[in-house]
Amino acid sequence: MTSSTTNNKITLPQDGLSVHQVFSQQNGYTYDDVIILPGQINFDVDSVELKTKLTKTIELSVPLVSSPMDTVTEANMAINMALLGGIGIIHYNNTKEEQAAEVRKVKRFKNGFITDPVTLSPNHKVTDIDQIKTKHGFSGVPITEDGKMGSKLVGIVTTRDVDFVKDRNTSVKDVMTTDLVVGHDGCTLEQANEILRKTKKGKLPIVNEAFELVALASRDDLVKNRDFPLATKNFSDKRLLVGAAVGTRDSDRERLEALVAAGVDVVIIDSSQGDSHYQIEMVKYVKKTHPNLQVIGGNIVTARQAAHLIEAGVDGLRVGMGVGSICTTQEVTAVGRPQATAVYNVSKYAAQYGVPVIADGGVRTIGHIIKALTFGASAVMMGSMLAGTEEAPGEYFYKDGIRLKKYRGMGSLEAMKKGGDHRYFGENERIKVAQGVSGSVVDKGTIRRYVPYLLQGIKHGFQDIGVKSVSDLQKAVAEEDVRFEIRTGAAQTEGNVHSLYSYEKHF
């Protein structure tokens, strides 16, 4: 048999499956069940842009949201998430006054200024300074008349004031510096920096006309906070954006008013099963009383659930049920859906109405974040991935020589005792049924290093797929240019670290 050559171009076979073919199977898939096939790289990684939408009107520079859990998001986390281009959602396992206070801290934050510094009174002891240094890592503490912010400033204590004090029970009033260098309320970051440079001080108290402490500028923080080009801000007043969670009870309407008064930009109606009469009524109430306030509904996992909340007026949807690392909803109630399938189906439906989707739960790696965005989510909500960071609420502790922080599900009995049962419609039940657990996570350091690491990984993933932005990615998926394969258990094992006696992962 003779061979012959032709000028006909050989047709390339179509590798893999389209996203529709993947999710038209009669199976529910997790992120690990699906792998994205590579595209062509014709641009560098720095060309990738991660801008996206949280709601119909709120844009984020990066698609990351911190979860409204009491071991994840309070003011410190929300401030730093916003500075890095994402957003934080303040939990509501507290009183409405406490939650509103956390929102105000974020809205009052000025880049480079500490608006809620640790303070002491003149009657405190040097041992209190020692405890602050042990707990927080610094010892520059403003001293006010009653030891609280907003009180008259009477002195400041720094390391040089207490280093050589032998009797650690000495009163602060006997060692504090009273010859004070201060900045005045309204001074700019540049002015505060100039004062610190000229006076060679490490801390600069900011006072009002009555000499009451309103903020503190730190040389270290001024250097750290100098430049956050991706910060999520309100363009009119330059304040950081922040969200907060509310429930569906009548008392949550009072909580809503307190949050609006504090300046909240978006609220999440927080429920483990969001397709309820209670949530629909709450969404309608929010949109009627505060039509300009963005509201996100959830949690949901089906298009039918999405239809009900979209009809009620939500500006965004939160997708995920029983897939978090500390959540046992699927185990306890037998209700939920594998996360990849849930994100795809809800996002596909919601996109027809211009309603963005937040993928919430099931995210353990950078690859999971990329897959959530590929399947249609506009942003990804993170709980366990942020729980061990410095900015998360709670204290570090050591176990077997490893530095840890507590992390618990809002459906755990421990969280329910503080109010988390509202999320599970269980506040009036005499017998509490847990839908979550309490645990601990390893210290991840500050999110100011950790989040940029995550973002760089996401950019590399986009580059391997061959897309430059979230919108380009989702367009390419819809046009079937991005292809997928379903992985067997063996393929998943092969795609992870294997065949080693031991190994370490560093972040």
Salt bridges, closest charged atoms under 4 A:
ASP32 OD2 - ARG364 NH2 2.82
ASP32 OD1 - HIS368 NE2 2.76
ASP70 OD2 - ARG408 NH2 2.45
GLU74 OE2 - HIS91 NE2 2.98
GLU97 OE2 - LYS96 NZ 3.32
GLU102 OE2 - LYS105 NZ 3.06
ASP116 OD2 - LYS105 NZ 3.16
ASP130 OD1 - ARG168 NH2 2.76
GLU194 OE2 - ARG197 NH2 2.55
GLU194 OE2 - LYS198 NZ 3.87
ASP252 OD2 - ARG249 NE 3.00
ASP252 OD1 - ARG255 NE 3.59
GLU254 OE1 - LYS96 NZ 3.95
GLU257 OE2 - HIS290 NE2 2.99
ASP265 OD2 - LYS107 NZ 2.84
ASP270 OD1 - ARG318 NH1 2.67
ASP270 OD1 - ARG423 NE 2.75
ASP275 OD1 - HIS308 ND1 2.96
ASP315 OD2 - LYS287 NZ 2.78
ASP360 OD2 - ARG318 NE 2.89
GLU395 OE2 - LYS135 NZ 3.70
GLU414 OE2 - LYS406 NZ 3.50
GLU414 OE2 - ARG408 NH1 3.08
ASP421 OD1 - HIS422 ND1 3.61
ASP421 OD2 - LYS432 NZ 2.70
GLU427 OE1 - HIS422 ND1 3.90
ASP443 OD2 - ARG403 NH1 3.16
GLU480 OE1 - ARG483 NH1 4.00
GLU504 OE1 - HIS506 NE2 3.00
